Amino acid sequence: MPRLILALLLLAPPALAQEAQPAREAVVANDTDRLMQEIYLYPVGATDPGRDRLANAVLPPRGMLRITLPRGPACNYEVRVVFDDAADDRRRMDVCRTPRATFADSGPRRDLAVVNDSDLELRELYLWPSTARVPDSGTDRLGTRTVPPGETLPLRLRGTAECVFDLRAVFADDSEEKRQRVDLCRTPRLGFGDPSLPVRVAAVANRARFTVRELYARAMGQEGWGADRLGSATLEPRADVALRIRSRDCRFDLRAVYENDREEVQPGLDLCRTQAVELAGPGPAVPGELRRLLLVNGYRRTIAQVFLIAPDPDDWGEDQLGDARLAPGARQEVSVTSGCTVDLRIVFDSDAAEERRGIDLCANSLVLLRPGWAVAERLDAEEPLAAPATPGGGAVVGGVRLRNRSALPIVELYVARPGSAPGSDRLGTTVIAAGGVLDFLPPAELGQGADRCRADLTAVFRDGRALRLPGFDLCSGEEVPLQ
């Protein structure tokens, strides 16, 4: 028994020493001016480099990465790094002596700017010395980067003292541009596209119920649709995207491909005059123009959904409010591409619904939603603010009569002491329809006596235009035209 205990004691120290051996680390230092996108560390001779030590991260210039090594006697490791321009580099290191591998740029280098003045994304760029015996595209100098339309990318060529290069550029639609004998020492700038061409920009809004998967634009009458303007992105319902085209043309055809593979084509859009385009949805184009309607919620209940469609649809289409709600007293403008006649349906937060068919948008630009609106003779009829009128009907005792002589309704009215802030809207849910009148008394907060009659009055029309009448007499008893 004593001999057995002694043998165990003699065996214990090495086991304990191995268990207490500290964890080892290796350090990879990035002393270049490029991003490291992948780092692999593995024993020399290994057939499998293992996992990328950066995972989804990157190592920026002047950054360091500490890597924990497994316990064991192995000292010789190999490090492989991949940069953002797709170039890679390797180092061998003895982690037992020097557990640090530093990557730095060396040799000649040449800096240049890549300028994309085209209206397509520059996806790949290949450069090689013109003196090469065998033309070779080599490595894509952009790596994982691209150059969007209208942007500039600084680029550094390493390991070469050459000045004259041949190049091949590949754009988003797979079209290519090739050049020979470009002297980058004299002109360290690579420009693509014609910067003298004007840029046409329009906001394309998806008003359909479906996601737009592809979007194309071409000069009117041109063959082919070219590149998908969305690239790898999509255009969700109620989202918008900036369409940018560099061209001397004004009229363009627009084509949207939806997630259900159906298409919408809008031919002959004049982007010199129109900076906003709305996609109505897949299927045959609805004849007519983009028509707008202002809704005012005169109910005491919130409206959760609004549907506005051309007559006789397959269904009610998409909710015009989206995630929004139309609270009591609130206003919301909705739109539809159609002729003059449309159908309107509202759904309350209680799921109750009301609808009216055959609304003439050419005659009605405003609908006051309140009890009875679905059968009312006038959809924009309002209840005037209380003010006693004279028997003759042409004047107001102690107040003023405001008559809207414009073609648009007045949707906001502000009255305040001269020189003061406008304060709150005096109309609330009320509107003054085109041709309508409102008998108005001076508000109590203006005070008493003659001072209460003088005020700054501001009327806001449906199109946002504001009419300001400073020092206005609210007690004249006269009828005042607003237009």
C-alpha positions as CSV (number, residue, x, y, z in Angstrom):
1,M,0.0,0.0,0.0
2,P,2.8,2.6,0.8
3,R,4.4,1.9,-2.5
4,L,1.1,2.6,-4.3
5,I,0.6,5.9,-2.5
6,L,4.1,6.9,-3.4
7,A,3.6,6.1,-7.1
8,L,0.4,8.2,-7.2
9,L,2.2,11.1,-5.5
10,L,5.0,10.8,-8.1
11,L,2.5,10.9,-10.9
12,A,0.5,13.8,-9.5
13,P,2.7,16.9,-10.1
14,P,2.8,16.6,-14.0
15,A,-1.0,16.2,-14.1
16,L,-1.5,19.2,-11.8
17,A,1.0,21.2,-13.7
18,Q,-0.8,20.5,-17.0
19,E,-4.1,21.4,-15.5
20,A,-2.8,24.7,-14.2
21,Q,-1.2,25.7,-17.6
22,P,-2.6,29.1,-18.5
23,A,-4.6,29.7,-21.7
24,R,-2.5,31.0,-24.6
25,E,-3.4,33.9,-26.9
26,A,-2.4,35.0,-30.4
27,V,-2.8,38.6,-31.6
28,V,-3.5,39.7,-35.2
29,A,-2.8,43.4,-35.8
30,N,-4.1,45.3,-38.8
31,D,-1.6,48.1,-39.7
32,T,-3.0,48.5,-43.2
33,D,-5.5,51.1,-44.4
34,R,-8.0,48.4,-45.3
35,L,-10.7,46.5,-43.5
36,M,-10.0,42.9,-42.6
37,Q,-13.2,40.9,-43.4
38,E,-12.0,37.4,-42.6
39,I,-9.3,36.0,-40.3
40,Y,-8.3,32.3,-40.1
41,L,-5.7,30.9,-37.6
42,Y,-4.8,27.2,-37.8
43,P,-1.8,24.9,-37.1
44,V,0.8,24.8,-39.9
45,G,0.0,21.9,-42.2
46,A,-3.7,21.7,-41.3
47,T,-6.0,20.9,-44.3
48,D,-8.9,22.8,-42.8
49,P,-8.4,26.4,-41.8
50,G,-11.3,26.3,-39.5
51,R,-13.9,29.0,-38.8
52,D,-13.5,32.7,-39.6
53,R,-12.4,34.3,-36.3
54,L,-14.2,37.5,-37.1
55,A,-17.6,35.9,-37.8
56,N,-19.8,38.8,-38.9
57,A,-17.5,41.5,-37.7
58,V,-14.6,43.3,-39.4
59,L,-11.2,44.4,-38.1
60,P,-10.6,48.1,-39.0
61,P,-7.2,49.7,-39.7
62,R,-5.0,49.9,-36.7
63,G,-7.2,47.4,-34.9
64,M,-6.1,44.2,-33.1
65,L,-7.8,40.9,-32.5
66,R,-6.9,38.5,-29.7
67,I,-7.5,34.8,-30.3
68,T,-7.5,32.2,-27.6
69,L,-5.5,29.1,-28.5
70,P,-6.2,25.6,-27.3
71,R,-3.9,24.1,-24.7
72,G,-1.2,21.9,-26.0
73,P,2.4,21.8,-27.1
74,A,1.8,23.2,-30.7
75,C,3.7,26.4,-31.4
76,N,3.7,26.9,-35.2
77,Y,0.5,28.5,-36.6
78,E,-0.5,30.1,-39.9
79,V,-2.6,33.2,-40.2
80,R,-4.7,34.0,-43.3
81,V,-6.5,37.3,-43.7
82,V,-9.0,38.5,-46.4
83,F,-9.3,42.3,-47.0
84,D,-12.3,44.3,-48.2
85,D,-10.8,44.5,-51.7
86,A,-10.8,40.7,-51.9
87,A,-7.0,40.6,-51.6
88,D,-5.6,38.1,-49.0
89,D,-2.3,37.7,-47.1
90,R,-0.7,35.0,-44.9
91,R,1.8,34.9,-42.1
92,R,3.5,32.1,-40.1
93,M,4.0,32.6,-36.5
94,D,5.6,30.8,-33.5
95,V,3.1,31.6,-30.8
96,C,5.4,30.2,-28.1
97,R,8.0,32.9,-28.9
98,T,6.2,35.8,-30.6
99,P,2.4,35.4,-30.4
100,R,1.7,38.5,-32.6
101,A,1.2,38.7,-36.4
102,T,1.2,42.2,-37.9
103,F,-0.1,42.9,-41.4
104,A,1.1,46.1,-43.0
105,D,1.1,47.6,-46.5
106,S,4.5,47.5,-48.2
107,G,5.9,48.3,-51.6
108,P,4.7,50.9,-54.1
109,R,1.1,52.1,-54.2
110,R,-1.1,54.4,-56.3
111,D,-4.2,56.3,-55.1
112,L,-7.1,57.2,-57.4
113,A,-10.7,58.2,-57.2
114,V,-13.4,56.2,-58.9
115,V,-16.3,58.5,-59.8
116,N,-19.6,57.1,-61.0
117,D,-21.5,59.8,-62.9
118,S,-23.7,57.1,-64.6
119,D,-27.2,56.2,-63.4
120,L,-26.2,52.6,-62.8
121,E,-24.3,51.0,-59.9
122,L,-20.7,50.2,-60.6
123,R,-20.4,46.6,-59.5
124,E,-16.9,45.5,-60.5
125,L,-13.7,47.1,-61.6
126,Y,-10.6,45.3,-63.0
127,L,-7.3,47.1,-63.6
128,W,-4.0,45.6,-65.0
129,P,-0.8,47.2,-66.4
130,S,-1.0,47.8,-70.1
131,T,2.5,46.3,-70.4
132,A,1.3,42.9,-69.4
133,R,2.1,40.4,-72.1
134,V,-1.2,38.6,-71.7
135,P,-4.2,40.8,-70.9
136,D,-5.6,39.7,-67.6
137,S,-8.6,41.1,-65.7
138,G,-7.2,39.8,-62.5
139,T,-9.0,40.6,-59.2
140,D,-12.0,42.8,-58.9
141,R,-10.4,45.9,-57.3
142,L,-13.7,46.9,-55.6
143,G,-13.9,43.6,-53.7
144,T,-17.1,43.5,-51.7
145,R,-17.8,47.2,-52.3
146,T,-19.8,48.9,-55.1
147,V,-20.0,52.5,-56.3
148,P,-23.6,53.8,-56.4
149,P,-24.7,56.4,-59.0
150,G,-23.5,59.9,-58.2
151,E,-20.9,58.7,-55.6
152,T,-17.1,58.6,-55.5
153,L,-14.9,55.8,-54.0
154,P,-11.2,56.3,-53.1
155,L,-9.2,53.3,-54.3
156,R,-5.6,52.3,-53.6
157,L,-3.6,50.1,-56.0
158,R,-0.8,48.3,-54.1
159,G,2.4,46.6,-55.2
160,T,2.7,48.4,-58.5
161,A,4.7,51.4,-59.8
162,E,3.0,51.3,-63.2
163,C,1.2,54.4,-64.5
164,V,-0.6,53.1,-67.6
165,F,-3.4,50.6,-67.1
166,D,-6.1,48.8,-69.1
167,L,-9.5,48.4,-67.4
168,R,-12.9,46.7,-67.5
169,A,-15.9,48.1,-65.6
170,V,-19.0,46.0,-65.0
171,F,-22.3,47.8,-64.1
172,A,-25.5,46.6,-62.3
173,D,-27.1,45.5,-65.6
174,D,-24.1,43.4,-66.6
175,S,-23.1,46.0,-69.2
176,E,-19.3,46.5,-69.5
177,E,-17.0,49.4,-70.4
178,K,-13.4,48.7,-71.5
179,R,-10.6,51.2,-71.8
180,Q,-6.9,50.9,-72.8
181,R,-3.8,52.8,-71.8
182,V,-5.3,54.9,-69.1
183,D,-2.5,57.0,-67.5
184,L,-3.3,57.1,-63.7
185,C,-0.1,59.1,-63.0
186,R,-1.3,62.1,-65.0
187,T,-5.0,61.8,-64.1
188,P,-5.6,59.8,-60.9
189,R,-9.3,59.8,-61.5
190,L,-11.5,57.2,-63.2
191,G,-14.8,58.7,-64.2
192,F,-17.8,56.7,-65.6
193,G,-20.8,58.3,-67.2
194,D,-21.3,61.8,-68.6
195,P,-21.4,64.5,-65.8
196,S,-22.7,67.0,-68.3
197,L,-26.0,65.2,-68.5
198,P,-28.8,66.5,-66.2
199,V,-30.0,64.3,-63.4
200,R,-33.7,63.4,-63.3
201,V,-34.8,62.5,-59.8
202,A,-38.3,61.4,-58.8
203,A,-39.7,59.9,-55.6
204,V,-41.5,56.6,-56.5
205,A,-44.1,55.7,-53.8
206,N,-45.7,52.3,-53.6
207,R,-49.4,52.8,-52.9
208,A,-50.2,49.1,-53.8
209,R,-50.9,46.3,-51.3
210,F,-48.0,44.3,-52.7
211,T,-44.2,44.6,-52.4
212,V,-42.4,45.8,-55.5
213,R,-39.6,43.3,-56.3
214,E,-38.1,45.0,-59.3
215,L,-38.3,48.5,-60.7
216,Y,-37.2,49.6,-64.2
217,A,-37.0,52.9,-66.1
218,R,-36.1,53.7,-69.6
219,A,-36.3,56.6,-72.0
220,M,-39.7,56.5,-73.8
221,G,-39.5,54.4,-76.9
222,Q,-36.1,52.8,-76.0
223,E,-35.7,49.1,-76.5
224,G,-35.2,46.9,-73.4
225,W,-35.6,47.8,-69.7
226,G,-32.0,47.7,-68.6
227,A,-31.1,47.2,-64.9
228,D,-33.4,46.7,-62.0
229,R,-33.2,50.1,-60.2
230,L,-33.9,48.5,-56.8
231,G,-30.9,46.1,-57.0
232,S,-31.1,43.7,-54.2
233,A,-33.6,45.8,-52.3
234,T,-37.4,45.8,-52.4
235,L,-40.1,48.5,-52.2
236,E,-42.6,47.7,-49.4
237,P,-46.2,49.0,-49.4
238,R,-46.4,52.7,-48.4
239,A,-42.6,53.0,-48.8
240,D,-40.9,55.2,-51.4
241,V,-37.5,55.2,-53.2
242,A,-35.6,57.9,-55.1
243,L,-35.4,57.1,-58.8
244,R,-32.3,58.8,-60.3
245,I,-31.7,58.9,-64.0
246,R,-28.9,60.9,-65.8
247,S,-30.3,61.8,-69.2
248,R,-31.2,64.7,-71.5
249,D,-34.6,63.0,-72.0
250,C,-37.7,64.1,-70.0
251,R,-40.2,61.3,-70.8
252,F,-39.6,57.8,-69.4
253,D,-41.5,54.5,-69.2
254,L,-41.7,53.0,-65.7
255,R,-42.2,49.3,-65.0
256,A,-42.8,47.7,-61.6
257,V,-42.8,44.0,-61.0
258,Y,-44.6,42.9,-57.8
259,E,-44.0,40.0,-55.5
260,N,-46.9,38.1,-57.1
261,D,-45.1,38.4,-60.6
262,R,-47.7,40.8,-61.9
263,E,-46.6,44.1,-63.5
264,E,-47.5,47.7,-63.7
265,V,-46.3,49.9,-66.5
266,Q,-46.6,53.7,-66.6
267,P,-45.6,55.0,-70.0
268,G,-44.4,58.5,-70.9
269,L,-43.8,60.0,-67.5
270,D,-42.5,63.5,-67.7
271,L,-39.7,63.6,-65.1
272,C,-38.8,67.2,-66.0
273,R,-42.2,68.3,-64.6
274,T,-43.1,65.5,-62.2
275,Q,-40.9,64.7,-59.2
276,A,-43.3,62.2,-57.6
277,V,-44.7,59.0,-59.0
278,E,-47.2,56.7,-57.3
279,L,-47.6,53.0,-58.1
280,A,-51.3,52.0,-57.9
281,G,-50.8,48.3,-58.0
282,P,-50.4,45.4,-60.5
283,G,-52.9,44.8,-63.3
284,P,-54.2,46.9,-66.1
285,A,-53.7,50.6,-65.6
286,V,-56.7,52.5,-64.2
287,P,-57.7,55.3,-66.7
288,G,-57.7,58.8,-65.3
289,E,-55.6,61.1,-63.2
290,L,-54.3,61.1,-59.7
291,R,-57.1,62.7,-57.7
292,R,-57.0,63.8,-54.1
293,L,-59.7,64.1,-51.4
294,L,-59.5,65.7,-48.0
295,L,-61.4,63.8,-45.3
296,V,-62.4,65.4,-42.0
297,N,-63.6,63.2,-39.2
298,G,-66.6,64.8,-37.6
299,Y,-67.5,61.7,-35.6
300,R,-66.8,61.2,-31.9
301,R,-65.2,57.9,-32.8
302,T,-61.8,57.1,-34.3
303,I,-61.8,56.0,-38.0
304,A,-59.4,53.0,-38.3
305,Q,-59.5,52.4,-42.1
306,V,-60.3,54.3,-45.2
307,F,-60.8,52.8,-48.7
308,L,-61.0,54.9,-51.9
309,I,-61.4,53.1,-55.2
310,A,-62.6,53.4,-58.7
311,P,-66.2,52.1,-59.2
312,D,-66.8,48.3,-59.6
313,P,-63.5,46.9,-58.2
314,D,-62.8,43.3,-57.4
315,D,-62.3,44.3,-53.8
316,W,-61.9,47.5,-51.7
317,G,-58.1,47.6,-52.3
318,E,-55.6,48.9,-49.7
319,D,-56.4,50.8,-46.6
320,Q,-55.4,54.5,-47.3
321,L,-54.5,55.1,-43.6
322,G,-52.0,52.2,-43.3
323,D,-50.9,52.1,-39.6
324,A,-52.4,55.5,-38.9
325,R,-55.7,56.4,-37.4
326,L,-58.1,59.3,-38.1
327,A,-59.0,60.7,-34.7
328,P,-62.1,62.8,-34.0
329,G,-61.6,66.3,-35.5
330,A,-58.5,65.2,-37.5
331,R,-58.0,65.6,-41.2
332,Q,-56.3,63.3,-43.7
333,E,-55.8,63.6,-47.5
334,V,-56.2,60.4,-49.6
335,S,-55.6,59.9,-53.3
336,V,-56.6,57.5,-56.1
337,T,-55.8,57.2,-59.8
338,S,-59.1,57.2,-61.5
339,G,-61.8,59.2,-63.3
340,C,-64.0,61.6,-61.5
341,T,-66.2,59.0,-59.9
342,V,-65.0,56.9,-56.9
343,D,-66.4,54.8,-54.0
344,L,-65.5,55.6,-50.4
345,R,-65.7,53.3,-47.4
346,I,-64.7,54.1,-43.8
347,V,-64.3,51.5,-41.0
348,F,-64.4,52.6,-37.3
349,D,-62.2,51.2,-34.5
350,S,-65.4,49.3,-33.5
351,D,-65.4,47.5,-36.9
352,A,-68.6,49.3,-37.9
353,A,-68.4,50.6,-41.4
354,E,-70.1,53.2,-43.7
355,E,-69.7,53.7,-47.4
356,R,-70.9,55.8,-50.2
357,R,-70.6,55.1,-53.9
358,G,-70.4,57.4,-56.9
359,I,-68.6,60.4,-55.3
360,D,-67.7,62.9,-57.9
361,L,-64.1,64.0,-57.1
362,C,-64.2,66.6,-59.8
363,A,-67.0,68.4,-57.9
364,N,-66.0,67.4,-54.4
365,S,-62.5,68.0,-53.0
366,L,-63.6,67.6,-49.4
367,V,-65.8,65.1,-47.5
368,L,-66.9,65.9,-43.9
369,L,-67.4,62.5,-42.3
370,R,-70.2,62.8,-39.8
371,P,-73.6,61.2,-39.1
372,G,-75.6,61.2,-42.3
373,W,-72.7,61.9,-44.7
374,A,-73.3,58.8,-46.7
375,V,-76.7,60.1,-47.8
376,A,-76.2,63.9,-47.5
377,E,-76.8,66.1,-50.5
378,R,-73.6,68.0,-49.9
379,L,-70.6,66.1,-48.7
380,D,-68.7,69.2,-47.6
381,A,-71.6,70.8,-45.7
382,E,-70.6,72.3,-42.4
383,E,-72.3,73.7,-39.3
384,P,-71.3,77.4,-38.9
385,L,-69.9,78.6,-35.6
386,A,-72.7,80.3,-33.6
387,A,-73.1,84.0,-34.2
388,P,-76.3,85.9,-34.3
389,A,-77.1,87.3,-37.8
390,T,-79.1,90.4,-38.5
391,P,-82.6,89.9,-40.0
392,G,-81.3,91.1,-43.4
393,G,-78.8,88.3,-43.4
394,G,-76.0,90.5,-44.8
395,A,-74.3,91.4,-41.5
396,V,-73.5,90.0,-38.1
397,V,-74.2,91.8,-34.8
398,G,-70.9,92.2,-32.9
399,G,-69.0,89.9,-35.3
400,V,-68.1,89.3,-38.9
401,R,-69.2,87.1,-41.8
402,L,-66.4,85.3,-43.6
403,R,-67.2,84.1,-47.1
404,N,-64.9,81.7,-49.0
405,R,-64.7,83.0,-52.5
406,S,-61.9,80.6,-53.6
407,A,-62.3,77.3,-55.4
408,L,-60.9,75.4,-52.4
409,P,-62.3,74.9,-48.9
410,I,-60.8,76.7,-45.9
411,V,-59.7,74.0,-43.5
412,E,-58.0,76.1,-40.8
413,L,-58.6,79.5,-39.2
414,Y,-56.4,81.3,-36.7
415,V,-57.2,84.5,-34.8
416,A,-54.8,86.1,-32.3
417,R,-53.9,89.5,-30.9
418,P,-51.9,91.6,-33.3
419,G,-48.3,90.4,-33.4
420,S,-48.9,87.4,-31.3
421,A,-48.5,83.7,-32.2
422,P,-51.4,82.2,-34.2
423,G,-52.5,79.9,-31.4
424,S,-54.9,77.0,-32.1
425,D,-57.1,76.3,-35.1
426,R,-60.5,77.9,-34.5
427,L,-62.4,75.7,-37.0
428,G,-61.7,72.3,-35.4
429,T,-63.8,69.8,-37.3
430,T,-65.6,72.6,-39.2
431,V,-64.6,73.7,-42.7
432,I,-65.7,76.6,-44.9
433,A,-66.5,75.0,-48.2
434,A,-65.9,76.8,-51.5
435,G,-68.6,79.5,-51.7
436,G,-69.6,78.9,-48.1
437,V,-69.9,81.4,-45.2
438,L,-69.0,81.4,-41.5
439,D,-70.5,83.9,-39.0
440,F,-67.7,84.5,-36.5
441,L,-67.6,86.3,-33.1
442,P,-64.4,87.6,-31.5
443,P,-63.0,85.0,-29.0
444,A,-63.3,85.8,-25.3
445,E,-59.5,85.6,-24.8
446,L,-59.1,88.8,-26.9
447,G,-60.5,90.8,-23.9
448,Q,-63.2,93.4,-23.6
449,G,-63.9,96.7,-25.2
450,A,-62.5,97.9,-28.5
451,D,-59.3,95.9,-28.1
452,R,-61.2,92.7,-28.6
453,C,-62.1,93.6,-32.1
454,R,-58.6,94.0,-33.6
455,A,-56.8,90.7,-34.4
456,D,-54.5,89.0,-36.9
457,L,-56.6,86.6,-38.9
458,T,-55.1,83.7,-41.0
459,A,-57.2,81.4,-43.2
460,V,-55.5,78.2,-44.6
461,F,-56.9,76.7,-47.8
462,R,-56.9,73.0,-48.6
463,D,-53.8,73.3,-50.8
464,G,-51.8,74.8,-47.9
465,R,-52.0,78.4,-49.1
466,A,-52.5,80.9,-46.2
467,L,-54.3,84.2,-46.4
468,R,-53.2,86.6,-43.7
469,L,-55.2,89.7,-42.6
470,P,-53.2,91.6,-40.0
471,G,-55.1,94.1,-37.7
472,F,-58.4,92.7,-38.9
473,D,-61.7,94.2,-37.5
474,L,-63.7,91.3,-36.1
475,C,-66.6,93.5,-35.0
476,S,-67.3,95.3,-38.3
477,G,-70.6,93.3,-38.9
478,E,-69.7,93.1,-42.6
479,E,-69.2,90.3,-45.0
480,V,-65.5,89.8,-45.8
481,P,-64.5,87.8,-48.9
482,L,-61.6,85.4,-48.5
483,Q,-59.9,84.2,-51.6
